Amino acid sequence: MPLRAIALNCTLKPSDGEPSSTDAMIGLLVSELKKQDVEFSETIRIADHNVKPGVLSDEGEGDDWPDIRRRILDHDILIFGTPIWLGQMSSVAKRVLERMDAFLDETDDCGRMPSFAKVAVLAVVGNEDGAHSISASAFQALNDTGWTIPASAVSYWVGEAMGSTDFRDLTEVPDTVSQTAAMVAANAAHLAGLLQGNPYPGTPQ
């Protein structure tokens, strides 16, 4: 069965705003995943949706999270994209991770969360330091909520502090960024393939 990937763009900007550097980094990973024969479905820009605050999978009328949740769990690989704001992941990214907290109470008879046997990688961009601390906190949250993190699981670019050039403005992607994206994609596809064929057994509850 072909591997399938989906992306969440946690930029603060809706689609009708400025172009997103986070989208550009997600696009780089998508290109590399396609080289690994991974099908890519879509990028969901969270700022275009009403994702209510909370820690349940459905926070009631008007909440768009239940549909987004369904769509991401229908895939083998999740690209979790966030810009760097004030040295941290965006507030939108934090909200998405908080909503995934519900997975802890949605286990099957073997204690497996709905995200078990699914792989998550990061796409991070910004004009200030923060990529490593974001990776640390995001990886911890994603792992806590059942996602599997491969080796070398983040593709990031950090421009000059307080500079005016964004990742989307680059005429050429730096070689190190391209090489990292290729490694992230290769590792994600390899691990997702293993888990698809042999998911975690869990333990009887």
N, C-alpha and C positions, 0 to 999 in steps of 0.2 A: 504494500500500500504506500503510495507516494507520501513523503513528508510534506507538511503544510505549515507555513508561518504567517503570523499576523503581527502588526505593530500598533503600539499605543504611543501617540505623540502627546506628551504632557506639557507642551509649550503653554504660555499664558495667553497666546494670541489665537483668536478664532480664525477660521479659514478665510474670512473676508478681510482680514488684516494684512500685515506685511508677510512676505515669504518667511518661512521658518528654517533656521539653521538646523534645528533638530530634525526636520524632515530631510534635509540634505544628508545628515549622518545616517539616518534610517535608510535612505536611498542607497548609500554606499554599502551598507550591510545587506540590503535586499539583492543588490547586484551580485555580491559574493555568494549569497545563499543560492541564488539561481544557478551559479556555476557548480554547486553541489547537488543539483537536481531537486532542490526544495521549491515547491510551489508557494507563491506569495499571494495572499488574498487581498489585503487592504491595510491601510493605515487609518486608525480611528483617532481623530483629533479630539481629545477630551473636552477642550474648551468650547466645542460646538454642541456639547450635550449638557443636560442637567443631571450631573452626578451629585446627588445629595450627600451631605455629611452623614456619617454613621458607621456602624460596624456590622450591619446586616446585609444580606445579599439583595434584599428588597426593602427599601425605605418608604414604600407607599406610593400613592398617586403622584404622577409626574416624574418619578425617578427613572432615569435612563440606564442606570447601572445594570439592572437584570438582563437587558438585551446585550449590553457590552460584555457582561460576564459570560453569557452563553456563547458569544462569538469567539472570545479568546480561548475558552475551554474546548472549543471545537478544533483546535489546532495543536500541533506538536511543539512548535517553537514560538515563544513570545519575545518580540523586540520591545523593550521598555525604554522609551526615549524621554529624556528630560534636559532642559537647559540648566545652566548654573545661575542661580539668583542669590545674591548676598552670601556666596560661598556654599550654598546648599542646593539640593534638588528643589524644583518648583513646588509651590503649595498644591498645585494640581496633581503632581506625582505623589505627594504625601497622601492626598485624599484617596487616590486609587489604591495605594497600599493599605490604607485604613479599611477600605471596603473589602479587600481581600482577607482581612482578619476573620471574616465570617467562615472561611474555609475550615478553620480549626474546629468548628462545631458541625461540619457537614461531612463527616467521615463515613466510610462504608463499614461493613462487618469486619473488615481486617484493619480498621483504623486509618485507611488511606484517604487523604483529602482529594477533592476533585482535580487538583492540579498535579497530583502525583504522576510520575512518568512523563511529565512535560518539562521542557527546557526553557530557561529564560536567560537573555543576554541584554546588555545595556548599550545605549547610544547616548553619549553625553557631550554637550558643547557649551562653550562660554568664553567670556573675555576676562575671566578672573580665576584664581585658584579654587579648587573644590572637587575636581574630578575623582580624586582618590577617596576623599571622605564620603562623597556621594556613592561611590561604588561600595564602600564598606557598609554604609547604612542600608542601601537598597538591596544588596546581596543578602544581608541578614534578614530583612523583612520578607524578601521573596522566598528565601529558604524556610523561614518560619511558617510561611503559608503554603508550603508544599512543592514549590518549584525546584527543579534541579539546576545547579549552576555549573557549567563546564569550566575547564581550565581556560585562562585568558578570555574572559567573558565580557569584556567592555571595550568598545571602540570609542575613543574620545579625542577631542581637539580643544585645546585651551589657547586662546590668542593672547596678545599682549595685554597686560593688566590695564584696564581703563582705556583700551584702544578702541578704534572706530571700525576695524575690519572684523566682519563676522565670517563664520565658516562658509556660509552660503555665498559670500563675496569672492572667495578664492578662485583664481583662474585655473589653478591646478592643485589637486589634493596632494599634500606632502607624502613622500614615499613611505615614511614610517606609519602614517595613518592608514594608508592603503594596505600595507602589509599586515597591520594589526587587524583590520577589518576582515581580511582574508582568513587569518588564523581564527578569529572569533567565529566566523561562518563555518569553517571546516570543523572546528571542535563541536559546535552546536549541532551540526548535521550528523556528525558521527555519534554523539551521545544520544540524540533524539532517535536515531535509527536503532540503537541498542535497546533503548527503553520501549520503543514501539513493539519490538519483537519479544521482549522479555521484561515486562513491567515489574516494579517492586511487589513482592509478595505480601508485604504487610504482616501483621500479627493478629490472630483471632482476638476479638474483643469480648 
